[in-house]
Amino acid sequence: MANVNLVEIEHASDAQKLLFKKIEGAFGVVPNMFKAIGHSPAALESMWTSFGALGKGSISTALGELIAVLVADINRCEYCLSAHTVLGKNAGVSAEDMASAQRGISSDLKVQVALDFARKLVTQLGQVSRDDIELVKQAGFSDAEITEILAHVALNIFTNYTNVAFDVEVDFPKMNLS
């Protein structure tokens, strides 16, 4: 059982219902994570609009999902690992590539550099060096793309912490943490 009650949509405020309707339109249902964070319309809007904004970014959806499974594994978030594995497959990433990214591994050199950078951001609490950023640039990422990698990491930390702290029940096919 979650550490917070999930918002019951039929009892939600108008602001919550509006956001839940958008989320349901994207997923077909309102996943438990959104019902948990949804107690605060501001927090729910922050999370939901961040996903939408990054979806319009310059890095591919596939790379965003590969970053997400790595960050989820580092932060021990079974919920996000499970959700982003499904979303990654929906974005055309193979199950093998998703599993490898969970461990921080890619056969694509550019993706590997992005995963290494994402790992450093998480494990070093954002304390990366100029050299770390230069390596990402040398791999072919623009300043905008590097900024988006950081934004994906930050958003995934937000979702990871939501699900871990609130012990949100996984409502996606469960994946195992490494």
N, C-alpha and C positions, 0 to 999 in steps of 0.2 A: 504494500500500500504506500502511496506517495506521502511525503512529509507535509505536503499541502494538499487540500482538497482540489480537485480539478473543477474549473468553472463549468457549471451546467449551463449550456448555451441558452436554454429556454428561460433561465433566470438572469441572464446577463443584461448589462445596461445597453442602451442603444449604441454607444461608442464601441463596446465590446462586440456586439452582434454584427456591426458593420465590418469590423476587421475579421471576425470569424467567417463571415460570408465570403470574403475575398480569399481567405485561406482554404476554405472548403472548395471554392472554385478551382484552386490550383491543385489540390490533392484528392478531391472527391469526398474527403472527410476532414474533420479538424483533428490533426494529430494531438496526442496527449501533451506533448511539450508546450504547444500553444495554449492549451487549456490550463496548464500549470502557471505559465508566466502571465496568462491573461487576467489574473486578479488585478493587475495594474494595466489599465488601457495604455498608459504611456510606455511601459516596458514592452507590452505586446506590439504596439505600433513601432517602437524602436527596432525590435527584432524583425518583424515582418517587412518593414520598408527597407531594412538593410539587405535582406535577401533579394528584394526586387531591384535595388540600386546596383548591387554587385552583379546581378544577372545581366545587366546592361553594360557591364564593363568590357575592358579590352582583353582580359585573359579568358580563355575558353571555359565553358561550363565544365568540361571534363577535367581540366586542371584544378578548378575550384573544388570538385568532388574528390580528387586525389589528395589535395591538401586537407580536406575535411576528415577523411578517414585516418590520415596520419595524426592530425591533432587530436581526434577522438581517442585514438589508441594511447597516445602519450598521456592524455588526461583521464584515461580509464573510463571513458563514457560509452557504455554499451549501446545506449539509446542512439547517440549520434553515429556511431560506427554502423549500426544497423540501418538507420535511415539513409545515410549518405552512400552506403553500399548499393542500396536500391536506386537512389538518384543517380549515382555514377553509371550504373548499368543502363538506366534510362537515357543517359547522355552518350551512350555508345562505348563506354569503357568496359573492357572484358573483365570477367570475374578474376582472372589471374592478375591483371594489372591492378585491380582494386586491392586484392590481397597483398600484392607486393608493395603498393603505396602505403598500406597500413603499417608495414614494417620500415617504411622510408626508402624503398628501393624502386627504381625505374630503369628500364632498358634504354629509355630516351634520355640522352645527356642533358638536354635543356630542362626536362621535367625533373631529373635528378637534382639539378642545381636548385630548382624551385623548392623541392621537398627538403633539401639540406638547409636552405634558408628558413623555411617554415619551422623546421625542427629547432634551429638555433633561436628563432624568435620565442618559441614556447619555453624551451629548456633554459635559456639564458635571460628569461623575463624581459625580452625586448632589447637587451644589452648587446646589440650587434655592433661590429666595427665598420669603419669605412671600407676596409679590405673585404669584409663579408658582402657588402653591397656592391663593391666593384666586381666581385666574382659573378654576381647575378647579372650585372650589366654585360660582362664579357660573354656570358652565355646567350646574350641576345635579347634580354628583357629591357624595356624602356623604363624610364622613371615612373611613368603612369602604371605600368604593369607591376613594378616592384611595390608601388604603393598599394595596389590591389591585392597582391599576395599578402601584405601585412594586414589589410582590411579583412581578407578571408580568415586569416589566423585569428584576428580579434573577434570577429563574429562567431567563429567556432568555439572560442574560449567562452563567450557569453552563453552559447547554447549548451556546451559541455557542462559548465558550472550549474546552469539551470537544471539539467537532468540529473546530474550527480547529487547536488545539494538537496534537491526536492525528491530524489529517488523516484523519478517518473517511470511508470510502467512502459516498457517497450511495446509499441503497437505496429511494428514493422517486423518482417522476418528476422529473427535474432541471429546476430553474428557474434563470434567469439573474439574477445580481446586477445592480443598476442602475449 
